[in-house]
């Protein structure tokens, strides 16, 4: 097995120790890493290069409805603090799927089936 060793330094182009690599790779150079392999007693130099750049639009985060009982005041406050909004027609909190995941509310997501409020 060929281990790349422990990372000693990670340098950005223009920092001391990158000049030779900047000359060779130019604007494609993102990082230079110096790794140390104690077993083989070697310093290894690796570079990270940009090989492709294409337009990309991040997907919009999906809006989901979350069931929260009236008695769960603390959870309501956490949702409000995270930017969730109350939908009075659906009687559900609406937030992004990412926020629901961060607050560990996946099991409370409304599937769109069954009664609006339990």
C-alpha positions as CSV (number, residue, x, y, z in Angstrom):
1,X,0.0,0.0,0.0
2,X,1.4,3.4,-1.0
3,X,0.6,5.9,1.8
4,X,1.0,9.6,1.0
5,X,2.0,10.3,4.6
6,X,1.0,13.0,7.0
7,X,0.2,16.5,5.7
8,X,2.7,19.0,6.9
9,X,1.8,22.2,5.1
10,X,-0.9,23.3,2.7
11,X,0.1,26.4,0.7
12,X,-1.9,28.6,-1.7
13,X,-0.3,29.9,-4.9
14,X,2.1,32.8,-4.1
15,X,3.0,31.6,-0.7
16,X,6.7,30.8,0.1
17,X,7.4,27.4,-1.4
18,X,5.0,27.5,-4.3
19,X,6.9,29.7,-6.9
20,X,8.3,26.8,-9.0
21,X,4.8,25.2,-9.1
22,X,3.1,28.5,-10.0
23,X,5.6,28.9,-12.9
24,X,4.8,25.3,-14.1
25,X,1.0,25.2,-13.7
26,X,0.0,28.9,-13.7
27,X,-3.6,29.8,-12.9
28,X,-4.6,26.1,-12.8
29,X,-2.7,25.7,-9.5
30,X,-5.0,25.6,-6.5
31,X,-2.9,24.2,-3.7
32,X,0.6,22.7,-2.9
33,X,0.8,20.2,-0.1
34,X,3.9,18.9,1.6
35,X,3.4,15.5,3.0
36,X,5.8,13.5,5.1
37,X,6.3,9.7,5.0
38,X,8.1,8.6,8.1
39,X,8.3,5.0,7.0
40,X,10.2,5.8,3.8
41,X,11.8,9.0,5.2
42,X,10.6,11.1,2.3
43,X,9.0,14.5,1.9
44,X,6.3,14.3,-0.8
45,X,5.0,17.3,-2.7
46,X,1.5,17.2,-4.2
47,X,-0.4,19.8,-6.2
48,X,-4.1,20.3,-6.6
49,X,-5.0,21.6,-10.1
50,X,-8.1,23.0,-11.7
51,X,-8.8,20.9,-14.8
52,X,-12.3,22.1,-15.8
53,X,-14.5,25.0,-15.1
54,X,-18.1,25.0,-16.4
55,X,-21.2,27.0,-15.5
56,X,-23.3,25.5,-12.7
57,X,-26.4,26.7,-10.9
58,X,-26.9,25.2,-7.5
59,X,-30.4,23.6,-7.1
60,X,-32.9,25.6,-5.1
61,X,-33.4,24.0,-1.7
62,X,-36.8,22.2,-1.5
63,X,-39.4,23.7,0.8
64,X,-41.0,21.2,3.2
65,X,-43.8,21.3,5.8
66,X,-43.0,20.2,9.3
67,X,-45.6,19.0,11.9
68,X,-45.2,20.6,15.3
69,X,-47.7,20.3,18.1
70,X,-48.9,23.4,19.9
71,X,-47.3,22.3,23.2
72,X,-43.8,22.2,21.6
73,X,-42.9,25.8,22.2
74,X,-39.1,25.2,22.2
75,X,-39.2,23.5,18.9
76,X,-41.3,26.3,17.4
77,X,-38.8,28.8,18.6
78,X,-35.9,26.8,17.1
79,X,-37.8,26.7,13.7
80,X,-38.5,30.4,13.9
81,X,-34.8,31.2,14.7
82,X,-33.8,29.1,11.6
83,X,-36.1,31.2,9.4
84,X,-39.2,28.9,9.1
85,X,-42.6,30.3,8.5
86,X,-46.0,29.3,9.8
87,X,-48.5,28.3,7.0
88,X,-51.9,28.8,8.6
89,X,-53.8,27.1,5.8
90,X,-51.8,23.9,6.0
91,X,-51.2,24.4,9.8
92,X,-47.6,23.4,9.3
93,X,-44.2,25.1,9.6
94,X,-42.5,25.6,6.2
95,X,-38.8,25.5,6.0
96,X,-36.1,24.2,3.7
97,X,-35.2,20.5,3.7
98,X,-31.7,21.5,4.8
99,X,-33.0,23.2,7.9
100,X,-35.2,20.3,8.7
101,X,-32.2,18.0,8.4
102,X,-30.1,20.2,10.6
103,X,-32.8,20.3,13.3
104,X,-33.3,16.5,13.0
105,X,-37.0,16.8,12.0
106,X,-37.0,14.4,9.0
107,X,-39.6,12.2,10.8
108,X,-41.9,15.1,11.2
109,X,-42.0,16.1,7.5
110,X,-45.5,16.1,6.1
111,X,-45.8,13.6,3.3
112,X,-48.9,15.3,1.9
113,X,-51.1,12.3,2.8
114,X,-53.7,12.1,5.5
115,X,-55.2,14.8,7.7
116,X,-53.6,18.2,7.9
117,X,-53.3,18.1,11.7
118,X,-53.1,15.3,14.2
